[in-house]
Amino acid sequence: MDSNDCPKCEQSLEWNGRYHCSSCEVSYIKQAYCPDCDALLEKLQACGSASYFCNTCNELKSKSRVKIVFELQNA
């Protein structure tokens, strides 16, 4: 998923310190999950690039393979 679209209404999410849909009036957290074991991934950022590490598999995961999910953020 390259775009940041609302999972409910598919409108573009706004970034104001968090992902927010003004149509649905809800906020989301963008999470990345391992494509192999479905564990939550740790995002590593360095030198302008992002990588993902799975603590369960104990290995780096390709950015193109990770599952990106927008989950409702608790108030």
VENQUI-V165019 format. One line per field, one symbol per residue. phi: phi as a letter, one per 30 degrees, with the letter a starting at -180 (. if undefined). psi: psi as a letter, one per 20 degrees, with the letter a starting at -180 (. if undefined). A space follows every 50 residues. Layout:
phi = ???
psi = ???
//
This chain:
phi = .dcccdddcidddccbjadbcdddhbcbccccbddcbiddccccbahibc bbbcdddhadcdedcdccbccecde
psi = ohrmqphgijqpqqolirppohgilqqqpoqpqpigijqpqppppqkjqp rppohgilqqqphiiqoppoqppq.
//
